[in-house]
């Protein structure tokens, strides 16, 4: 499908673009090439192909949940500037 010069100018106006005559000619060729490629894609029979979001099969990689020793509250709060029991104490920001 060949796109016409006035169609490129119309698209440019809709996009609020000012194009020179050289740019109009270049975009006419490029847009015509894109439309020709789309026409080729429309010729392909895809009735038996399932829609996909990815070309390759994606699998999540999960590790087994294992119980491990974690940090104590005392270690976690050792560098806290201010604390209240086993919690960080922060300045009040809402009255």
N, C-alpha and C positions, 0 to 999 in steps of 0.2 A: 504494500500500500504506500503510495507516494503522498507525502504531505505537501500542501501548497504553501507558497510564500505568504499569502494573506492569513493562513491558519497559524503560521509561526508568529506573525505580527499580532494576531488576536490573542494567542497564548501569552505572549510577552506583555501585552496590555493588561490582561487579567492578573498577571504576576507582578504588575507595576515595575516592569523592566524596560529600560530604553536600550534598544539594540541597534547597532550600526548595520548597514547593508551587508557588510562582510559577515557579521555575526548571524544575521538572518539566514544567509546562504549556508553557513556552516551548520547551524541548528536544523535547517531544513533537511540537509543530508543525514545528520545524526539521528533525528527523530524518525525519518523515513526508514533508516536501517533498523531502529528499535521496533517499529511497527511490522516490518518484514519478518524480523525474528519471532515476534509474537505470533504472526500468521503461521510460521513453520511449527511453532509449539502447538497451535490449535489443530494441526493435522495429525498429531499423535493420538493413538487410541489408548485412553487411560481408564476405560470402563472397569477393567478387572484389577486395577491397582488401588490398594487401600490408601486413604489419606494419611499422611505422616507429618509430624512436626519436626522430625530430624531424619537425616539421610541414614545415619548409622544407628544401630540398636544401642540404647543407653541403659546401663545397669547401675543402680546405686551400690556402692561398696560399703558394707556395714561391718563393723567389728563386733565380736561377741562382748556382751556386757559382763564385765568381771568386777567383783568387789575388790577394791583396793583401799589401802590405808590413806586417809586424807589428812590435811593440815589441821592441827588443833586450833580452837578458837583463840587461844593465847598467842600462838604463832601468827595467825592471820591479823590479829589486832596489835601486834608488837610495835608497829611503826605508826599507829594511829595517833594523831595529835591530841585528840580528845575522845574519850569513850565512856560509855555508861554500861557497866556489866559486860555482856558479850556483844555489844553493838557499837557501831561508829556513832559518835555524837557530832551533829552538824549544826551550824547556826540556823536559827529560826528565820524563815523568809516570808511566812504568811502570818499576819496578825489576826 
